[in-house]
Every structure is written in C-alpha cells, then in structure tokens.
Amino acid sequence: MPVHKPKIRYGRRMFLLLGILPVAFWYFSSPVVAVNFSPNSKEEFRYVWNTQDRIHRGDIRHGGSAVEFSYIFPDGDFFMMFDWWTDKGFKQCIDITPKWGSTIDIYLDDIGRIDTAKTAPEVIARLKQCPGRADPFQP
C-alpha cells in the first residue's frame, strides 16, 4: 500500500510572498519629496536635507533634482527641512510636511525661488517658512 506524501505546492511561494510584501509596502508607501531645479538656471546650488535624524548634503546643477525619502510613520517630533543656496549669497529654506504614500514635487525657477506656477497648489500648502529664516515665497 503506497503512502501518499502531502504536496506542499504553494507553501514556498506563500512564504516568499509574505516576505516580499512588507518590504514592497514599506518602499511604495514611504513619502518622497523631490526638489527639481530649473534647467535654465545658471548657478550651481548647494543643498542640505535635514530629516529628523538624517542629514544629506550635496551640489546640484541646472536641470537636476534632489530627492529624499521620508518616514512612513512619522512621530510628533518629525520635521523635514530643505536648505539651498549659491556661493553668491542667495539662501532659502523650506519646512516640508510630506504626504503619506505619495511623491511631492517642488519646482524651483532659474533664480532658485519656489516656482509657484509649476508647483501644484496642494504641494505649496505643505510647505512652510523655516523658523527664523526669510520667507521662501517672497521675491
């Protein structure tokens, strides 16, 4: 009399899927903020992303972007600030409130100011002046 061994056909696939799904959820649900510099800019900008306990510095030329992933579950102390400046003295800062599960695109004009014509109104509503700094929406 033959003994039938139970077939586990979908067990390995299910185990693999259960391992991949949380990582995919975490990746696709994390808010992303992208600051897009004008391709017509003649200046090279320097920038600093300050996201709670992460700081990234960089340089960017005309037409480039600076991108930062936010926290998927921010606490009450969460903040995200973006500072940018030129060597000629232009300096700006914005405080950003990311939106869960989406990408926020912020556009800068050729001088380095926030381009309110290209940046969506719902994105502008998520931007604030950094404490003690100049208003980034004023010319």
C-alpha positions as CSV (number, residue, x, y, z in Angstrom):
1,M,0.0,0.0,0.0
2,P,1.7,3.3,-1.1
3,V,1.9,6.1,1.3
4,H,0.8,9.5,-0.1
5,K,3.1,12.3,0.9
6,P,1.1,15.6,1.1
7,K,2.2,18.0,-1.5
8,I,3.0,21.5,-0.3
9,R,2.7,23.2,-3.7
10,Y,2.0,26.8,-2.6
11,G,3.8,26.8,0.8
12,R,7.1,28.1,-0.6
13,R,5.5,30.7,-2.8
14,M,3.3,31.9,0.0
15,F,6.3,32.2,2.4
16,L,8.2,34.1,-0.2
17,L,5.3,36.4,-0.9
18,L,4.9,37.1,2.8
19,G,8.5,38.1,3.0
20,I,8.4,40.4,0.0
21,L,5.0,42.1,0.6
22,P,6.1,44.1,3.7
23,V,9.2,45.3,2.0
24,A,7.3,46.4,-1.1
25,F,4.6,48.1,1.1
26,W,7.3,50.0,3.0
27,Y,9.1,51.1,-0.2
28,F,6.0,52.2,-2.1
29,S,4.2,53.8,0.9
30,S,7.1,55.9,2.0
31,P,6.6,59.6,1.2
32,V,9.1,61.0,-1.3
33,V,10.0,64.7,-1.7
34,A,11.7,65.8,-4.9
35,V,13.1,69.4,-5.4
36,N,13.5,70.0,-9.1
37,F,15.9,72.7,-10.2
38,S,15.2,74.7,-13.4
39,P,17.1,73.7,-16.5
40,N,17.5,77.5,-17.2
41,S,19.5,78.2,-14.1
42,K,23.0,79.5,-14.5
43,E,24.0,78.9,-10.9
44,E,25.2,75.8,-9.1
45,F,23.2,75.3,-5.9
46,R,24.3,73.6,-2.7
47,Y,21.7,72.0,-0.5
48,V,21.1,70.2,2.8
49,W,18.3,67.8,3.5
50,N,17.6,67.7,7.3
51,T,15.0,64.9,8.0
52,Q,14.7,64.5,11.8
53,D,17.9,62.5,12.4
54,R,19.3,62.2,8.8
55,I,21.3,64.9,7.1
56,H,22.3,64.8,3.4
57,R,24.4,67.4,1.7
58,G,25.0,67.9,-2.0
59,D,25.6,70.1,-5.0
60,I,23.2,70.3,-7.9
61,R,23.4,71.9,-11.3
62,H,20.7,73.2,-13.6
63,G,18.0,70.7,-14.5
64,G,18.8,68.3,-11.7
65,S,16.8,67.1,-8.7
66,A,17.4,66.5,-5.0
67,V,15.3,63.6,-3.7
68,E,14.7,62.4,-0.1
69,F,12.5,59.6,1.3
70,S,10.6,60.5,4.4
71,Y,9.5,58.3,7.3
72,I,6.4,56.1,6.7
73,F,5.2,56.6,10.3
74,P,6.4,60.0,11.5
75,D,6.1,60.8,15.2
76,G,5.0,64.2,16.6
77,D,8.6,65.5,16.6
78,F,9.1,64.8,12.9
79,F,10.5,67.5,10.6
80,M,11.9,67.8,7.1
81,M,13.7,70.9,6.0
82,F,15.4,71.7,2.8
83,D,18.1,74.5,2.6
84,W,19.6,75.6,-0.6
85,W,22.0,78.4,-1.6
86,T,24.5,79.7,-4.0
87,D,28.0,80.9,-3.5
88,K,26.9,84.4,-4.4
89,G,24.7,84.8,-1.3
90,F,21.3,83.5,-2.3
91,K,19.9,81.4,0.5
92,Q,16.5,79.8,1.1
93,C,14.9,77.2,3.4
94,I,11.5,75.4,3.5
95,D,9.9,73.2,6.1
96,I,8.1,70.3,4.3
97,T,5.2,68.2,5.5
98,P,5.3,65.0,3.3
99,K,2.1,63.2,2.3
100,W,1.9,59.5,3.1
101,G,2.2,57.2,0.1
102,S,2.9,59.9,-2.5
103,T,5.6,62.0,-4.1
104,I,5.8,65.7,-3.6
105,D,7.4,67.6,-6.5
106,I,8.7,71.1,-5.7
107,Y,9.9,73.2,-8.6
108,L,12.5,76.0,-8.4
109,D,12.8,78.7,-11.0
110,D,16.1,79.8,-12.7
111,I,16.9,82.1,-9.8
112,G,16.3,79.5,-7.1
113,R,12.9,80.6,-5.8
114,I,9.9,78.3,-5.5
115,D,8.2,78.3,-8.9
116,T,4.5,78.7,-7.9
117,A,3.4,78.3,-11.5
118,K,4.8,74.8,-11.8
119,T,4.5,73.6,-8.2
120,A,1.0,72.2,-7.5
121,P,-1.2,74.2,-5.1
122,E,-1.7,71.2,-2.8
123,V,2.1,70.9,-2.6
124,I,2.6,74.6,-1.8
125,A,0.1,74.1,1.1
126,R,2.5,71.5,2.6
127,L,5.4,74.0,2.6
128,K,6.2,76.4,5.4
129,Q,8.8,79.0,6.2
130,C,11.7,77.7,8.3
131,P,11.7,79.2,11.8
132,G,13.9,82.4,11.9
133,R,14.5,82.4,8.1
134,A,13.4,84.5,5.2
135,D,10.0,83.7,3.5
136,P,10.7,81.4,0.5
137,F,7.7,82.6,-1.3
138,Q,8.7,86.3,-1.4
139,P,10.8,87.6,-4.3
